[in-house]
Amino acid sequence: MEQLKHECGVAMVRLLKPLEYYHQKYGTWMYGLNKLYLLMEKQHNRGQEGAGLACVKLEASPGEEYMFRERALGTGAITEIFAAVHEHYKDLPPGKLNDPLFAKANLPFAGELYMGHLRYSTTGKSGISYVHPFLRRNNWRAKNLALCGNFNLTNVNDVFKEITAIGQHPRKYADTYIMLEQMGHRLDREVERLYRKYEDEGLTGMDITHAIEAHIDLSNVLKRCVPTWDGGFVICGLTGSGESFSVRDPWGIRPAFYYADDEIVVLASERPVIQTAMNVQAADVKELQRGEAMFISKDGRFHTSQVVEPKENCACSFERIYFSRGSDKDIYSERKKLGENLVDPILKAVDYDIKHTVFSFIPNTAEVAYFGMQEGLNKYLNKRKKEWITDRSLPLQDEELDQILSMRVRTEKVAIKDIKLRTFIAEGNSRNDLAAHVYDITYGSIEPFVDNLVVIDDSIVRGTTLKQSIIGILDRLHPRKIVIVSSSPQVRFPDYYGIDMSRMNEFIAFRAAIALLKERKMEAVITDAYWKAKKQQAEEGDTIINYVKDIYAPFTDEEIADKMVDLLTPAGTRAKVEIVYQTMEGLHASCPNHPGDWYFSGDYPTPGGARMVNNAFINYMEEEYLVK
């Protein structure tokens, strides 16, 4: 309904054979480059603000470039960066373009290691300088580092203090720059360790260089850096000498999957993307585990190892509800289950009157939950039919039997998103008027003033689109009642591990709770929570209490949902409106392997998350509440 910015997407490709092998078998030495394009384009949903790619060419001669990068901004960034790569090849005669040996020796981006990134900003900072991959250059190939990630650190300041205390000077105060400098420093130390080792053994000149590049151990780098990071992350990196890695956070918050055979190793943020790009089955694709890293050495040896002890599983449930592609077989079934689990409260909301209720969905991400809701409703109706047929002392007449068997769940495509409409006019009234028409309706799809209308969506976060467009446009059909269904629980807290949710007052659930506290003369709850959070602000350590929970504690979920209806229903709406939410129990039953629920529960898996939500509440109080 209201678009959240997705997490970033990552993709890696490591060719394990010479370029001529792929040219002979697949008809092009660009096999790896083409696979990277597929992995990135199939994850386009994970990045709309920018994209970038990096490439490393093995065994380049001194004086020749061996590390390449291309970046671009905007929704068309993937197309733009690959067009820029191919621009280097456009004037070549076919004989040279189709010669893998010539390409290897002379053409940029004709390499064996590729890394791609799709960006959604989580810091509020934008511009090409914030688009991944980031590069740290050095005259030693092994000290060159390209880095990208799907992540957000909640303790950037701590890491910044640590690296500046030893004399480093990051060029910008941003998590990726700071991480790049931290890892780059540890990479320098690893190279220097090996330099001293082989110098002591009597090696000189290029023999030392070759020995370093053959024996560099990136796990030494990660084991020094990863334990200092608080947050959710999948970080990928390439070195100029040909090593590569990817590491997942110890809570498993952010996802990563990989596939390896004797020709290629690929990694991406989503499993079906690899299945499609490589034409393999789900069982062939492995998931990078909590605190685990994947390493590929310069000579192509591949392995995974634990670089930090795994913490409690907190894999992100919002990945399953919304962010990841629904083409993953497990995500598809989980989203259907989310819809099915809502059948009982939906029936209660329409007083079990299926005959006079039309069921639909808000396009497009809620469609799979809608299918699950349909299946659940049909199960309920079939059960009722069986009861009606069997619970009779006398045989049913044909007319009665026909009437029972003809009962059905009425489903229609009621809401339509007008993808051509863009609310590009900045002036307030004009923009609001346009926003009201982002969705359209199918006229005649319900019986006016008789039918209830139930529409399911994946989540309700800010409620802006509900108020500005959805409820008003649905009311034009003149339903007796509008029931908005959310396949996720109430989103009450910001996410600090990679999703664009940050300011407390953006959440309609928070605004509803604040409104209820004011109405019931319970403002002391608000100010008490503020002072407790304020007192804790200066405290060090890992025991951080999320005092924003106190704002919601006095109320039931239903009370907050009812207040949301008051806040979101436009003036003049004739139909009665109700909002039905997924329960926490329904969420965890549907997504049992992804228990991360901090945006619903406020139970942040890391101290940094709890610290940041308190800071967001303090900012809200000092910027908006206390000054009014």
Salt bridges, closest charged atoms under 4 A:
GLU7 OE1 - ARG46 NH2 2.93
GLU7 OE2 - ARG254 NH2 2.53
GLU41 OE2 - HIS44 ND1 2.66
GLU49 OE2 - LYS5 NZ 2.84
GLU49 OE1 - ARG119 NH1 3.82
GLU59 OE2 - LYS298 NZ 3.57
GLU65 OE2 - ARG137 NH1 3.52
GLU87 OE2 - LYS90 NZ 2.64
GLU112 OE2 - LYS104 NZ 2.55
GLU181 OE1 - ARG136 NE 3.29
ASP188 OD2 - ARG136 NH1 3.13
GLU190 OE2 - ARG193 NH2 2.80
GLU192 OE2 - LYS143 NZ 3.11
GLU192 OE1 - ARG189 NH2 2.56
GLU201 OE2 - LYS197 NZ 3.18
GLU213 OE1 - ARG141 NH2 2.83
GLU213 OE1 - LYS298 NZ 2.59
GLU263 OE2 - LYS25 NZ 2.51
GLU270 OE2 - ARG46 NH1 2.81
GLU287 OE2 - ARG248 NH1 3.11
ASP299 OD2 - ARG301 NE 2.90
GLU319 OE2 - ARG46 NH2 2.72
ASP328 OD2 - ARG271 NE 2.92
ASP330 OD2 - ARG271 NH2 2.90
ASP330 OD1 - LYS329 NZ 3.33
GLU334 OE1 - ARG320 NE 2.76
GLU340 OE2 - LYS379 NZ 2.90
ASP353 OD2 - HIS356 ND1 3.11
ASP353 OD2 - ARG480 NH2 3.36
GLU375 OE2 - LYS336 NZ 2.54
GLU387 OE1 - ARG384 NH1 2.53
GLU400 OE2 - ARG392 NH1 3.45
ASP418 OD1 - LYS420 NZ 3.57
ASP451 OD2 - ARG410 NH2 2.80
GLU506 OE1 - ARG462 NE 3.65
GLU519 OE2 - LYS563 NZ 2.17
ASP550 OD2 - LYS532 NZ 2.72
ASP557 OD1 - ARG492 NH2 2.92
GLU559 OE2 - ARG520 NH1 2.97
ASP566 OD2 - LYS563 NZ 3.80
GLU578 OE1 - LYS481 NZ 2.63
ASP597 OD2 - HIS588 NE2 2.88
ASP603 OD1 - LYS549 NZ 2.32
GLU622 OE2 - LYS534 NZ 2.75
GLU623 OE1 - ARG503 NH2 3.49
GLU624 OE2 - ARG503 NH2 3.41
